[in-house]
Amino acid sequence: MDRRTLLVDGTIAGVTLAIALGTLGAGGFGTPSPLATPLDPVGVMLALVASVPLTLRERAPMTVYATVTVGTLTMLVLNYPLDFPLGAALAGYTVAVRYSGAADPVRRRGALAAVVGFGPALVVIYSIAGDNLSDITVELSALALMFGAVWIAGDRSRLRRERIVALEERAVRAELEVEREHRLAAAQERTRIARELHDSAGHAISVILVQAGAARLLHERDPECSRKALRTIEDVARGTMDEISRLVRALREDGQSDLTPTGPAAIQDLLAGFRAGGLVLRSHVAGSVAAVPRSVASAAYRILQEALTNATRHGDGSADVSVRCTGGAVEITVTNPARSSAPATGGGHGIVGMRERALLLGGTLRTEQVGGRYRLSACLPHLASDSVPA
């Protein structure tokens, strides 16, 4: 039991004791009965027994209930004017919360009998003492109903707590599952990018081999052509190193290859494919992909492909596309009407993959939903030294 629970229960016990002593000292809630026992040291001691143990009600609810009940019943039998046994009611409520859903039927039924049996127990005690029960029938009936209500309230509270715990556990499991799926999606995306590095580096190495062979053959016969070939080797190697420095961060565990079309007609072919699939596209492509480095062209292709896939799945079947290829960057904008089932701005495997590709190239990718329209914009820069075209 933590300090906060102990402090709260201690405060409850103190308030219960104060109410009990105040009630006993005033002779009850109504007009004091001449037969009532006035507050004396015995009454104070019994009030302490019927309230102070509530401090430990969460740690040992049944023991606390038994102790508080004994003190309460003793006060009632000795005719102390305790009109409302608050301590016993609180202890009984705690027992109901703890044991009304117990798997052991014996323990559950025993707890029910202990709480609901408060009123009948008082009847038995008065009967043994030879008191006239007809004078206190209303009071006894009220006590029986009150402790029945205490059990029901405790049982409802237990059910509510169990539902809250179940919902919290379900939320935690869902969050862990989403996190696991996002990590898996990111790892798979990085692996695909790493595979693309193989293609890009392979192309660059082929160029270097050809130019190196030309430089060797022309070294003496045509020194100028030989130097030109060496400069080409230098430029290609520098561009490849720049691509490697950006893509090597994506290397992870095993993955699957992803061959991305990056030719001059790749973007137009992609748009034509989505149109053939039924997506109504209004597109504007400015500039040529031919002058864009392979890594940037590949990322642009995949980002546009994923954005149009999302527009097909979550939109109304139409989209506006803008692709601008400049000397320093590729800018992509996709806008489509968003249905209520559209994914949240920051979620989804597609968003994870697109943002991963943009960040690895030093670019940006933003998504927003305004006025019922979903907008994705990406900017993919390429370095001046990137000289290996797609």
N, C-alpha and C positions, 0 to 999 in steps of 0.2 A: 504494500500500500504506500503510495507516494505521499509527500508532505502536503500537497494541495488537498488530496482527499481527506487526510487526517485533519487538516485545518477546517475544511468545510463541515465534516461530521462533528468536530468538536464545537463549532459554532452552533450547529443544529442542537446538539446536546445542551449547550448553555441556554439557548432560547427556550427549549422544552422545559428545562428546570425552572427558569424564571416564570414561565406561564403556570407551571404546576404550583409553585410556591405562592404566586399571586392569587390563583384560584382558591387554594386552601386557606390563605389568609383572609380572603374576602367572604368565605363561607359559601362559595359556589357562584354561578353566573347570575342566578335570580335572587329572590328573597332568601336570606339565610334560614336554614331549618333549625329549630331549637334542638333537634335530636342529633345534628351533625357534630362530629368531634372537632374541636378547635385545633388550630395549628399548634403543634408542640414539637419537642425534639424528636419524638418517634415519627411524626409526620414528615419532618425535614429529612430524616434518614431514609424513609421510604420514598420520598420524592427524589432523593439522590439516586437510589437504586433503580427507580423507574425512568431515569433520564441520562445519567452520566455514561452508562455502558453504550449509548448510541454512538459514542466516539469511535467505537470499534465495530460498528454494524456491518461494514463492508468486508472486514477480515473474518469475522465469525458471526454471520447473521443469525443462525439458529440459537447459538449460545446467548447472544445478546437479547434475542426475542424472549427466550425462556426467563432470563434474569429480569428484564423489564416487566414482563407479564406477571411474574411472582410479586414484584413490588407493587404493581398497579392493582392486582386482585386483593392484595393484603390491605391496601388503603381503602378499597371499596368495602371490603368485609368489615373493617374497623370503623366504617361510617364516616371516613374523611370525605368532604364534599368535592371530590374530583369528578366534575361533571363531564369532562372530555378527556379520555385517556390518550393524549397525543403521543406520548412516548411509545406505548404499546402499538398504536396504529402505524407509526413510522417504522418500528422494528418489524411489524408484520408485513408492511409494504416491501421492505428489503428482502425478507424471506421469500415473498411471492416472486420478486424479480429474479432471485437467484435459483429457486427450485421449481417454479411452475413449469419449466420446460426441461426438467431433469430427465435423462434417459432412463434412470432407475425408477420404475413405477412405485416401488415401496417408499423411496425418499420423496417422490413427488406427492403421493397421497398423504404421507406423514406430515409434510409441510402444509398441505391444504387443511388437514384436520387441526393442526396446531393453530393456524390463523383463524379459520372460520369457527373453530371451537371455543373462542374466547367467551362469547356470550353464553353458550350452554355450560361452560365450566363455571361461570359466575352463578348460573341458576342452581347448579349442583351444590355449590358452596353455601348459598343462601338456604337451600333446602336442608342441608345437614345441620346448619345452625338453627333451624326451626323458625326462620323469618317468614312473614306473611308475603308471599310473592305477588299477590294481587295488587298490592300498593305500588309496586315498581315494575309492573308489566310493560308499560310504555318504555321505560328506561332500558329494560332488558332487551326488548324488541329492537329498539334503536341501536343498541350495541351490536346485536347480532347482524343487523343490516349493514352497519358501518364496517364491520370486519369482513363481511362478504364483499362489500364494495372495495375494501382495501386489497383483497386478493385479486379481484378482477382488474383493478387499476395496475397492480404490480405485474400481472400477466400481460396486459396490453403494453406496458412499458418495456417488458422483456422482448416481446415480438417486434416492437419498433426498433429497439437497439439491435436485435439480430438482423433486421432488414437493412439497417444502416451499415452494419459491419459487412454484410454480404455485398451491398452496393460498393462499399469502399474497396473490398477485396477484388470485386469484378473490375472496378476502375483501374486498380493497380495492375491486374493481369493484362487488361487491354492496353494500358500504357506501356508495359514491358514488351508486349507483343508488337505494338507499333514501333517502339524503339528498335526491337530486333529486326523487324522488316526494313526499317529505314537504314540500319547499319548494313544489312544484307544488300539492299538496293545500291547503297553507296559503294560497297565493295565490288559488286558486279559491274557498276558503271566505271569504276577506276580500272578494273581489269580489262574492260573493253577498250578504254582509252590507252592502256598499256599495250594492248595488241595493235592498236593503230600506230603506236610508236615503232613497232617492228616494220610495218609497211613503209612508214615515212623514212626511217633510217635505211631500210633496204633500198629504196629508190635513190636516196642521196649517195649511198655507197656505190651503187651502179654508175651514177654520173661521175663520181670521183675516179673509179676504175677506168672508165673510158677516157676521161681527160688525162689521167696519169699516163695511160698508154700512148695517147697522142703526144703528150709532152716529151716522152722518152724518144719516140720516133722522130719528132721534129726538132729535137734539141740542137742538132748541128746543121740540119738542112734549112730550117726556118725558125731561127731563134725567137722572132716576134710572136709567131703562132704558138711556140712552146711556152713563152711567158704568159700569153693569153689563157692557155689551158691551165697553167698553174694558178692564175688569178681566179679562174672559175672554180678550181678545186678549193682554194682558200674561202671563197664566198659560200660555196655549198657546205663546206665543213663548218663554217661559222654559223650559218643558218640552222644546220642540223643540231649543233651544240645548243643553240638557243631553244629549239624545240624540245630537246632532251631535258634541259634544265627545267622546263615548264611541265613536262609530262611525266618525268620520273617519279614525281611525288605521288602519282596515281598508282604506282606499282603496289600490288597487294598479293593475296594468295591466288590459287588457281581460279580461272574464269573461262569464259567462252569467247571465241573470236567474234568480231563484228566488223564486217567489211563495209565501209561507208562509201557510196559513190561521191566523188568530189570533182568530177569533170565539169567543163563549161556548161553543159546542158543539164547537170544534175538537179538544180533547183527547179527548172521548168518541167523536167520529167516528174519530179516529186509532186508539183502542183497539178500536173495532168493526171497523175494517178489518183489523187484525192478527188478531182473533179469526176473522174470515171467512177469512183465509188459513191457518188451522189452528193458530195459536199459542194455547195454553191460558193464559189470563190471569186472575190474581186481582188485582183493582185496587181502589184506594181513592183517591178524589178528594175533597179537602176544600177548600171555598172556591170562589170564582167567578173565572174568568179575565177576566170583563168589566171588573173593576176594575184589571187589570194593564196597565201601559204596553205599547204595541205592540211595542217592541223586546224587552222581556222576554218577552212572550207568544210572539213569533216564535222567540226563542232556546230557550224551554222546549219548544215544539212540535218543533223540529228535534233537540234533544238527546234528547227522549223517542223520537222516530222512529228516530234512529240507534241508540239503546240497544236498542230492541226488534228492530231489524234484526239487530244483533249477537246478541241472544238467540236469534233464529230460526236464524241461520247456525251459531252455535257452541255452542248449548245443546242441551237434549233436547226442545225443543218446548213448554216451559212457562216462565212468569216471574211474579214478583210485582212489582206496580207501586204506588207511593205518590206522589201529587201533592198538595202542600199549598200553597194560595194564601192568603197572609196579607197584612196591610196593608203589609208592608215587603219581602217577598221571595216567590219561588216556590221550593219545595224539591221535588226529584225524587229518588226512589230506585227503582232497578230491580235486582232480584236474580234470578238464574237459575242452575240447575246448569250447570257448565262441563265440557265434554268435554276430552280431552287435546289436541285440536287448537285449543282456544280461543286467541285472540290474547293476547300478553303484555300486562301491565298498561299499559305506557306506549306501545305501538306501535299501528300501524294508522292509515289515513286517517281513519276515523270518530272515533277518540279525538282525533286532531289537530284535527278540525273542531269537535268538542264542546267541547274545552278552550279553543279559540280564541274561541268564542262566549261562554263563561262569563267568560273573562278580560276581554274587551272590555266587559262589563257590570259589571266590578268584582266578579265572583262567583268561585266555586270549583267545581272538578270533580275528584272523586277516584275512583279505581278500585282494587279489591283483590280477591284471590282467596283465600278462606279455607275450608278444609274441603270442597273440591270445589264451592264455590259462588262465582260471580262477582258482585260487587256494584259498582254505579255510583251515586254520590250527587252531586248538583249543587245549589248554592244560588245563585239569581240575584236579587240585591237590586234594588230600584228606588227612585229618589230621591223625596223628599217632594214636590218640585216637578213630578214627572212627572204631568201631569194629562190626557194624551191617551189615552183608553181605546182598546182594540182595537175 
